[in-house]
Amino acid sequence: MLCLLLLPWMLAAPGLALEPMPPVSAQAAVVYDPASCQFLYDKAGDAALPMASTTKIMTALVVLEQLPLEKEHVIRPEWTGVEGSSMYLKAGERLTTRELLDGLLLLSGNDGAVALACLTAGSEEAFVRQMNERAAVLGLHDTHFASASGLDGEGHYTTARDLARLAAAAMENQDFAQIVGQKYASAAGRQMKNHNKLLFASDEVRGIKTGYTKKAGRCLVSAMERQGRLLI
């Protein structure tokens, strides 16, 4: 699945007036205007598909609603060496919530996702229940989470429409918006570069989250702001 901001099309459009859409090869794609709650473009927007690491949008939102950013945490051995993309946490090192979120959202650290889930809810399983409860509150009725990281698994899916609505809700959180809009960050000696290449393509891009697994394919949720209007 690919839920994306169609950047070249939007940058070519005067203001928010939309020109005819170019061909879109993505399995599913939407363009969402949160201010009006309208979808300006929709291709298979209600198709249930895997979401890969765009999952971490919800992970970060749930964490930000519960953990203080500057609280320091000691990394446990069981939170390290997690499969897939990593921020390379080491047992015994100390990182703040903010540093873990930087690694989660810029480097897509699956180890960061597990650490934050356990720090927030005591276990990843309990945290995932909170993710699904939050999804229900947001009205994401075609979404179900099975992990905090987005690794492929049974019962882990969303739709492009739900993912866009989730992104819009997350961007209302100022800390989330600031973190995903960073090109670079540092955490406990790590120098991190955001995986979202669109941030480096235009000053109007506000970031959000990339993702990839073999099952999901390449996924992207992105946002841009023009004339004070945010589009997802």
Backbone as numpy.savetxt, mean C-alpha at the origin, in Angstrom:
# Nx Ny Nz CAx CAy CAz Cx Cy Cz
-3.03 -8.82 -11.17 -3.88 -7.63 -11.17 -3.00 -6.39 -11.17
-3.49 -5.35 -11.80 -2.78 -4.09 -11.77 -3.80 -2.99 -11.56
-3.81 -2.40 -10.38 -4.70 -1.27 -10.10 -3.84 -0.03 -10.13
-4.01 0.85 -11.10 -2.97 1.84 -11.32 -3.50 3.21 -11.63
-2.62 4.18 -11.42 -2.82 5.53 -11.89 -2.28 5.61 -13.30
-3.10 6.04 -14.25 -2.69 6.11 -15.65 -2.02 7.45 -15.88
-0.75 7.54 -15.43 -0.06 8.82 -15.31 0.09 9.58 -16.61
0.59 8.99 -17.70 0.77 9.79 -18.91 -0.55 10.37 -19.42
-1.63 9.60 -19.31 -2.95 10.06 -19.74 -3.39 11.26 -18.92
-3.21 11.19 -17.61 -3.66 12.28 -16.75 -2.80 13.52 -16.92
-1.50 13.33 -17.07 -0.63 14.49 -17.23 -0.92 15.21 -18.53
-1.44 14.50 -19.52 -1.77 15.13 -20.80 -3.10 15.85 -20.76
-3.90 15.55 -19.75 -5.24 16.13 -19.68 -5.19 17.52 -19.07
-5.87 18.51 -19.64 -5.91 19.84 -19.05 -6.75 19.84 -17.79
-6.16 20.27 -16.68 -6.87 20.23 -15.41 -7.30 18.81 -15.11
-8.57 18.63 -14.84 -9.10 17.29 -14.58 -9.96 16.79 -15.73
-9.98 17.53 -16.84 -10.72 17.07 -18.01 -10.01 15.86 -18.59
-10.73 14.80 -18.82 -10.13 13.54 -19.21 -10.27 13.30 -20.70
-9.17 12.96 -21.32 -9.16 12.63 -22.74 -9.50 11.15 -22.92
-9.75 10.71 -24.15 -10.03 9.28 -24.36 -8.91 8.41 -23.82
-9.28 7.29 -23.23 -8.31 6.41 -22.60 -7.44 5.70 -23.62
-6.13 5.59 -23.32 -5.29 4.71 -24.12 -5.60 3.25 -23.77
-5.16 2.30 -24.58 -5.38 0.89 -24.25 -4.72 0.54 -22.91
-5.37 -0.30 -22.13 -4.86 -0.72 -20.83 -4.75 -2.23 -20.83
-3.54 -2.75 -20.66 -3.33 -4.19 -20.72 -3.57 -4.87 -19.37
-3.72 -4.09 -18.32 -3.92 -4.64 -16.99 -5.19 -5.48 -16.92
-5.14 -6.50 -16.08 -6.32 -7.35 -15.87 -7.46 -6.54 -15.26
-7.11 -5.63 -14.37 -8.10 -4.76 -13.73 -7.45 -3.42 -13.45
-8.19 -2.35 -13.66 -7.64 -1.01 -13.41 -8.77 -0.03 -13.18
-8.54 0.93 -12.29 -9.50 2.00 -12.06 -8.76 3.31 -11.87
-9.48 4.41 -12.09 -9.05 5.73 -11.67 -10.17 6.28 -10.79
-9.81 6.71 -9.58 -10.80 7.08 -8.57 -10.58 8.50 -8.11
-11.66 9.25 -8.02 -11.65 10.62 -7.50 -12.29 10.60 -6.11
-11.48 10.62 -5.03 -12.05 10.53 -3.68 -12.97 11.69 -3.32
-12.70 12.87 -3.85 -13.50 14.04 -3.49 -14.96 13.88 -3.89
-15.17 13.25 -5.05 -16.55 13.05 -5.52 -17.02 11.61 -5.34
-16.11 10.73 -4.85 -16.41 9.30 -4.70 -16.82 8.69 -6.04
-16.22 9.17 -7.13 -16.55 8.68 -8.46 -15.35 7.95 -9.08
-15.68 6.90 -9.84 -14.66 6.22 -10.63 -14.67 6.82 -12.03
-13.53 7.41 -12.42 -13.42 8.07 -13.71 -13.07 7.08 -14.82
-12.55 5.94 -14.42 -12.24 4.86 -15.37 -12.38 3.55 -14.62
-12.87 2.54 -15.29 -13.07 1.24 -14.64 -12.95 0.13 -15.67
-11.99 -0.73 -15.47 -11.84 -1.95 -16.28 -11.83 -3.12 -15.32
-12.87 -3.92 -15.31 -12.99 -5.09 -14.43 -12.74 -4.71 -12.98
-13.26 -3.55 -12.58 -13.00 -3.03 -11.24 -13.56 -3.86 -10.11
-14.53 -4.73 -10.39 -15.13 -5.57 -9.35 -14.62 -7.01 -9.38
-13.61 -7.28 -10.19 -13.05 -8.64 -10.27 -12.19 -8.92 -9.03
-12.46 -10.04 -8.36 -11.68 -10.43 -7.18 -10.35 -11.02 -7.62
-9.27 -10.41 -7.19 -7.93 -10.78 -7.62 -6.95 -10.69 -6.46
-5.83 -11.40 -6.54 -4.79 -11.24 -5.51 -4.16 -9.85 -5.60
-3.62 -9.36 -4.48 -3.15 -7.97 -4.42 -1.68 -7.80 -4.09
-0.97 -8.91 -3.81 0.46 -8.84 -3.48 0.71 -7.80 -2.38
1.79 -7.04 -2.50 2.19 -6.15 -1.41 1.40 -4.85 -1.32
0.44 -4.63 -2.22 -0.47 -3.51 -1.99 -1.29 -3.76 -0.73
-1.29 -5.01 -0.25 -1.83 -5.37 1.07 -1.31 -4.44 2.15
-0.06 -4.02 2.02 0.61 -3.27 3.09 0.02 -1.88 3.29
-0.84 -1.44 2.37 -1.58 -0.20 2.62 -2.45 -0.38 3.86
-3.19 -1.49 3.92 -4.03 -1.75 5.09 -3.17 -2.04 6.31
-2.09 -2.79 6.14 -1.19 -3.07 7.27 -0.75 -1.78 7.92
-0.29 -0.84 7.10 0.21 0.44 7.63 -0.91 1.24 8.29
-2.09 1.24 7.68 -3.20 2.02 8.22 -3.59 1.51 9.61
-3.70 0.20 9.77 -4.06 -0.38 11.06 -2.99 -0.08 12.11
-1.72 -0.18 11.71 -0.62 0.12 12.63 -0.66 1.58 13.06
-0.82 2.47 12.11 -0.82 3.90 12.42 -1.95 4.31 13.34
-3.02 3.56 13.33 -4.15 3.87 14.20 -3.96 3.36 15.62
-2.83 2.62 15.85 -2.66 2.03 17.19 -1.29 2.25 17.82
-0.22 2.28 17.03 1.12 2.39 17.60 1.69 3.80 17.45
2.24 4.38 18.52 2.91 5.67 18.39 4.12 5.58 17.46
4.29 6.58 16.62 5.36 6.55 15.62 6.75 6.46 16.25
6.97 7.14 17.35 8.32 7.22 17.92 8.60 6.13 18.95
7.65 5.22 19.17 7.89 4.13 20.12 8.95 3.19 19.58
9.91 2.83 20.41 11.01 1.96 19.98 10.70 0.51 20.32
11.08 -0.38 19.42 10.79 -1.81 19.58 12.06 -2.63 19.40
12.16 -3.72 20.13 13.26 -4.67 19.97 12.79 -5.79 19.05
13.58 -6.05 18.00 13.19 -7.06 17.00 13.45 -8.46 17.53
12.43 -9.30 17.42 12.55 -10.69 17.87 13.03 -11.58 16.72
13.69 -12.69 17.06 14.21 -13.58 16.02 13.14 -14.09 15.06
11.93 -14.35 15.57 10.88 -14.93 14.73 10.33 -13.93 13.71
10.71 -12.67 13.82 10.25 -11.67 12.85 11.25 -11.47 11.72
12.34 -12.20 11.75 13.39 -12.03 10.74 13.35 -13.20 9.74
14.01 -13.01 8.60 14.13 -14.09 7.62 12.81 -14.49 6.99
11.87 -13.55 6.90 10.57 -13.85 6.30 10.70 -13.94 4.78
9.95 -14.85 4.19 9.99 -15.07 2.73 9.67 -13.79 1.96
10.31 -13.64 0.81 9.99 -12.54 -0.10 10.77 -11.28 0.18
10.24 -10.14 -0.27 10.94 -8.86 -0.14 11.18 -8.54 1.34
12.28 -7.85 1.63 12.71 -7.73 3.02 13.36 -6.38 3.28
13.26 -5.92 4.52 14.07 -4.79 4.97 15.25 -5.28 5.81
15.38 -6.61 5.88 16.52 -7.28 6.51 16.66 -6.93 7.98
15.60 -7.17 8.71 15.63 -6.98 10.15 16.56 -7.99 10.81
17.19 -7.56 11.91 18.09 -8.43 12.66 17.59 -8.55 14.10
17.63 -9.76 14.62 17.18 -9.99 15.99 17.98 -9.13 16.96
17.28 -8.48 17.88 17.92 -7.68 18.91 18.09 -6.22 18.57
17.98 -5.84 17.28 18.14 -4.42 16.96 16.88 -3.65 17.35
17.05 -2.34 17.51 15.96 -1.48 17.95 15.54 -0.55 16.82
14.24 -0.54 16.52 13.69 0.36 15.52 12.40 0.95 16.05
12.11 2.18 15.64 10.85 2.78 16.00 9.74 2.30 15.06
8.51 2.56 15.47 7.38 2.26 14.59 7.56 2.94 13.25
7.99 4.20 13.26 8.18 4.97 12.03 9.22 4.30 11.13
10.31 3.84 11.70 11.35 3.19 10.90 10.84 1.88 10.29
10.06 1.14 11.05 9.49 -0.10 10.52 8.49 0.19 9.41
7.72 1.26 9.55 6.79 1.64 8.49 7.52 2.10 7.24
8.64 2.79 7.40 9.45 3.16 6.24 9.90 1.91 5.49
10.37 0.92 6.21 10.81 -0.32 5.58 9.66 -1.10 4.97
8.50 -1.02 5.61 7.30 -1.70 5.10 6.86 -1.10 3.77
6.82 0.23 3.70 6.19 0.91 2.56 7.16 1.31 1.46
8.43 1.53 1.79 9.41 1.89 0.76 10.09 0.66 0.18
10.49 -0.26 1.07 11.19 -1.47 0.62 10.26 -2.67 0.52
9.01 -2.51 0.93 8.03 -3.59 0.92 8.47 -4.77 1.76
9.05 -4.47 2.94 9.59 -5.52 3.79 8.54 -6.43 4.39
8.55 -7.69 3.99 7.63 -8.66 4.59 7.97 -8.91 6.05
9.27 -8.83 6.38 9.67 -8.96 7.79 9.13 -7.78 8.60
9.14 -6.60 8.00 8.55 -5.44 8.67 7.07 -5.61 8.90
6.38 -6.24 7.94 4.94 -6.48 8.09 4.66 -7.41 9.26
5.42 -8.49 9.37 5.23 -9.45 10.45 5.55 -8.80 11.80
6.65 -8.04 11.85 7.03 -7.37 13.10 5.95 -6.40 13.55
5.47 -5.56 12.64 4.45 -4.59 12.99 3.14 -5.25 13.39
2.79 -6.34 12.71 1.56 -7.06 13.05 1.63 -7.60 14.47
2.75 -8.22 14.82 2.91 -8.81 16.15 3.00 -7.73 17.22
3.65 -6.63 16.92 3.75 -5.53 17.88 2.40 -4.89 18.14
1.55 -4.88 17.14 0.24 -4.24 17.26 -0.78 -5.14 17.93
-0.81 -6.41 17.51 -1.91 -7.29 17.94 -1.46 -8.54 18.68
-0.16 -8.74 18.84 0.34 -9.92 19.54 0.69 -11.08 18.65
0.05 -11.16 17.48 0.36 -12.20 16.50 -0.12 -11.72 15.14
0.42 -12.32 14.09 -0.04 -11.94 12.76 -1.49 -12.33 12.55
-1.89 -13.48 13.09 -3.26 -13.94 12.93 -4.25 -12.95 13.54
-3.95 -12.47 14.73 -4.83 -11.50 15.39 -4.84 -10.19 14.62
-3.70 -9.81 14.08 -3.62 -8.58 13.31 -4.44 -8.67 12.03
-4.38 -9.81 11.38 -5.16 -10.00 10.15 -6.65 -9.88 10.44
-7.07 -10.35 11.59 -8.48 -10.16 11.96 -8.82 -8.67 12.06
-7.89 -7.90 12.60 -8.10 -6.45 12.67 -8.14 -5.84 11.27
-7.31 -6.33 10.38 -7.33 -5.84 8.99 -8.70 -6.07 8.35
-9.23 -7.25 8.55 -10.53 -7.56 7.96 -11.67 -6.79 8.62
-11.55 -6.55 9.92 -12.54 -5.71 10.60 -12.49 -4.28 10.06
-11.29 -3.77 9.83 -11.14 -2.41 9.29 -11.69 -2.34 7.87
-11.47 -3.39 7.10 -12.01 -3.44 5.74 -13.53 -3.36 5.76
-14.15 -4.06 6.70 -15.60 -4.04 6.81 -16.10 -2.64 7.16
-15.41 -1.96 8.08 -15.78 -0.60 8.46 -15.70 0.34 7.26
-14.69 0.14 6.41 -14.51 0.98 5.23 -15.45 0.60 4.08
-16.23 -0.46 4.27 -17.16 -0.89 3.23 -16.50 -1.63 2.09
-15.35 -2.25 2.37 -14.63 -3.01 1.33 -15.17 -4.44 1.34
-16.32 -4.63 0.76 -17.05 -5.89 0.89 -16.50 -6.99 -0.02
-15.64 -6.63 -0.96 -15.06 -7.62 -1.87 -13.58 -7.83 -1.57
-13.19 -7.63 -0.32 -11.80 -7.74 0.11 -11.69 -8.67 1.30
-10.67 -9.52 1.29 -10.38 -10.36 2.45 -8.87 -10.55 2.55
-8.35 -10.34 3.75 -6.91 -10.47 3.98 -6.60 -11.78 4.69
-5.48 -12.39 4.30 -5.02 -13.61 4.96 -3.61 -13.45 5.52
-2.96 -12.32 5.24 -1.63 -12.04 5.77 -1.44 -10.54 5.85
-0.43 -10.13 6.63 -0.10 -8.71 6.73 0.85 -8.27 5.64
1.48 -9.23 4.96 2.50 -8.91 3.96 1.99 -8.92 2.53
1.00 -9.78 2.26 0.49 -9.91 0.90 1.01 -11.11 0.15
1.76 -11.98 0.82 2.18 -13.23 0.16 0.94 -14.01 -0.28
1.06 -14.69 -1.41 -0.07 -15.44 -1.95 -0.60 -16.44 -0.92
-1.91 -16.50 -0.80 -2.51 -17.45 0.12 -3.99 -17.58 -0.14
-4.58 -18.64 0.37 -6.00 -18.88 0.22 -6.79 -17.77 0.92
-7.77 -17.23 0.24 -8.62 -16.22 0.86 -7.99 -14.85 0.97
-7.02 -14.56 0.13 -6.37 -13.24 0.15 -6.65 -12.57 -1.19
-7.58 -11.62 -1.19 -8.01 -11.03 -2.47 -8.65 -9.67 -2.23
-8.75 -8.90 -3.31 -9.47 -7.63 -3.30 -9.91 -7.33 -4.73
-10.49 -6.16 -4.92 -10.82 -5.68 -6.26 -10.12 -4.34 -6.47
-10.01 -3.95 -7.71 -9.40 -2.65 -8.01 -10.20 -1.52 -7.35
-11.52 -1.64 -7.34 -12.36 -0.61 -6.72 -12.10 -0.53 -5.22
-12.09 -1.68 -4.55 -11.84 -1.68 -3.11 -10.45 -1.15 -2.79
-9.49 -1.53 -3.60 -8.11 -1.11 -3.35 -7.98 0.41 -3.50
-8.68 0.97 -4.45 -8.67 2.42 -4.63 -9.32 3.12 -3.45
-10.44 2.58 -2.97 -11.11 3.18 -1.81 -10.23 3.07 -0.56
-9.56 1.94 -0.40 -8.63 1.77 0.72 -7.50 2.80 0.64
-6.94 2.97 -0.54 -5.85 3.93 -0.72 -6.31 5.35 -0.38
-7.51 5.69 -0.80 -8.04 7.02 -0.50 -8.17 7.23 1.00
-8.66 6.20 1.71 -8.78 6.30 3.16 -7.41 6.43 3.82
-6.45 5.66 3.34 -5.11 5.72 3.91 -4.46 7.08 3.69
-4.68 7.67 2.52 -4.07 8.96 2.22 -4.66 10.10 3.06
-5.79 9.86 3.70 -6.33 10.85 4.63 -5.52 10.91 5.92
-4.74 9.86 6.19 -3.85 9.84 7.35 -2.56 10.55 6.97
-2.26 11.66 7.60 -1.12 12.49 7.21 0.20 11.75 7.33
0.35 10.91 8.35 1.60 10.16 8.51 1.77 9.16 7.38
0.69 8.48 7.02 0.77 7.54 5.89 1.16 8.28 4.62
0.48 9.38 4.33 0.74 10.13 3.11 2.18 10.62 3.06
2.71 11.04 4.20 4.09 11.53 4.23 5.07 10.40 3.97
4.81 9.24 4.57 5.74 8.11 4.41 5.76 7.62 2.96
4.60 7.40 2.35 4.57 6.85 1.00 5.03 7.87 -0.05
5.06 9.15 0.33 5.53 10.18 -0.59 7.02 10.39 -0.57
7.73 9.68 0.30 9.19 9.82 0.38 9.88 9.08 -0.76
10.90 9.67 -1.32 11.74 8.97 -2.27 12.80 8.15 -1.55
13.29 8.69 -0.46 14.35 8.04 0.31 14.06 8.15 1.80
14.59 7.20 2.56 14.50 7.26 4.01 15.65 6.43 4.58
15.91 6.60 5.86 16.93 5.79 6.53 16.35 5.23 7.81
16.80 4.04 8.18 16.30 3.38 9.39 17.37 2.46 9.94
17.85 2.76 11.14 18.83 1.90 11.83 19.99 1.55 10.91
20.54 2.56 10.23 21.69 2.36 9.36 21.35 1.93 7.95
20.07 1.70 7.66 19.66 1.31 6.32 19.34 2.55 5.49
19.83 2.58 4.28 19.45 3.63 3.34 18.43 3.04 2.37
17.25 3.61 2.34 16.14 3.01 1.60 15.70 3.92 0.46
15.46 3.32 -0.70 14.92 4.03 -1.86 13.55 3.45 -2.17
12.58 4.30 -2.35 11.21 3.86 -2.60 11.13 3.05 -3.90
10.46 1.90 -3.84 10.29 1.05 -5.03 9.34 1.65 -6.05
8.57 2.66 -5.66 7.59 3.26 -6.56 8.28 4.26 -7.50
8.57 3.83 -8.71 9.34 4.64 -9.65 8.57 5.88 -10.13
7.24 5.86 -10.02 6.47 7.03 -10.45 6.81 8.26 -9.62
7.23 8.07 -8.37 7.62 9.20 -7.54 8.77 9.99 -8.16
9.59 9.30 -8.92 10.76 9.94 -9.54 10.43 10.50 -10.92
9.20 10.25 -11.39 8.81 10.66 -12.74 8.11 12.01 -12.77
7.45 12.38 -11.67 6.68 13.62 -11.66 6.51 14.13 -10.24
6.60 15.44 -10.05 6.40 16.04 -8.74 4.93 15.99 -8.32
4.04 15.69 -9.25 2.61 15.61 -8.91 2.23 14.25 -8.33
3.12 13.27 -8.43 2.84 11.94 -7.89 3.04 11.95 -6.38
2.11 11.38 -5.66 2.15 11.36 -4.19 2.49 9.99 -3.63
2.83 9.04 -4.51 3.22 7.71 -4.06 2.03 6.84 -3.72
2.21 5.69 -3.33 1.44 4.79 -2.48 2.20 3.46 -2.45
1.84 2.44 -3.26 2.46 1.13 -3.03 2.49 0.26 -4.27
3.64 -0.38 -4.47 3.81 -1.39 -5.52 3.64 -2.79 -4.92
3.55 -3.78 -5.78 3.48 -5.15 -5.30 3.75 -6.15 -6.42
4.27 -7.31 -6.03 4.47 -8.38 -7.03 4.53 -9.73 -6.33
3.78 -10.67 -6.84 3.98 -12.09 -6.59 3.72 -12.81 -7.92
4.13 -14.05 -8.00 3.92 -14.80 -9.24 2.43 -14.93 -9.55
1.62 -15.13 -8.52 0.18 -15.29 -8.72 -0.50 -13.96 -9.08
-0.12 -12.91 -8.40 -0.79 -11.61 -8.59 -0.27 -10.86 -9.81
0.98 -11.12 -10.17 1.61 -10.29 -11.20 2.02 -8.96 -10.61
2.31 -7.99 -11.48 2.75 -6.67 -11.02 1.54 -5.82 -10.69
1.53 -5.29 -9.49 0.42 -4.47 -9.00 0.92 -3.09 -8.62
0.05 -2.13 -8.75 0.41 -0.77 -8.37 -0.82 0.01 -7.95
-0.73 0.65 -6.81 -1.70 1.67 -6.41 -0.91 2.96 -6.32
-1.34 3.97 -7.03 -0.60 5.21 -7.03 -1.57 6.38 -6.95
-1.03 7.56 -6.69 -1.86 8.75 -6.56 -1.11 9.95 -7.09
-1.87 10.90 -7.62 -1.26 12.17 -8.03 -2.19 13.30 -7.60
-1.59 14.47 -7.44 -2.36 15.66 -7.07 -2.16 16.75 -8.10
-3.26 17.30 -8.56 -3.20 18.41 -9.50 -4.25 19.43 -9.09
-3.82 20.68 -8.98 -4.70 21.79 -8.62 -5.47 21.48 -7.33
-4.75 20.85 -6.41 -5.34 20.54 -5.12 -6.26 19.33 -5.09
-6.36 18.61 -6.21 -7.26 17.46 -6.32 -6.44 16.18 -6.37
-6.76 15.24 -5.47 -6.05 13.97 -5.42 -6.80 12.94 -6.24
-6.09 12.20 -7.09 -6.67 11.10 -7.86 -5.92 9.82 -7.53
-6.66 8.71 -7.39 -6.09 7.40 -7.09 -6.22 6.53 -8.33
